[in-house]
Structure formats: structure tokens, C-alpha cells
Amino acid sequence: MDALEPAGRPELDELGRRLRQAKSTAPTRPRPGAPDRPPALALAAPFAAFYDRIRDRLRGRPRT
């Protein structure tokens, strides 16, 4: 296995940006029956995320 090189500041900033973007579009609750493979996952996840965020706001849950 190759040795891992330490990440520089630009790489860490990009990783952080991608993580924030993924969290903003991911469902906030588990969905055991949801598809877990593309392309169904790519189609279902945004709708589940939207539904979860609406439900969370109506119930007064903190934003994620």
C-alpha cells in the first residue's frame, strides 16, 4: 500500500466544501427501504431530503 501524503490547505478546503454540499442534499432520516444503488438512489434522495427538511421544520427540529 502506498504511503498517504498529507493534504494541503486547498485540498482540505475542497473536501470541506464537498462535505457541506453533500450534507445539504442528503436526507436527514434513515430510509431502510430506499434504493441504495444508482440511478434510483440519485433520483430518490433529493425528494427524500426535501420531505425530511420540511417535516423537520414543521416539528421544530434544529437544522442540520
Secondary structure, 3 states (H helix, E strand, C coil): CCCCCCCCHHHHHHHHHHHHHHHHHCCCCCCCCCCCCCCHHHHHHHHHHHHHHHHHHHCCCCCC
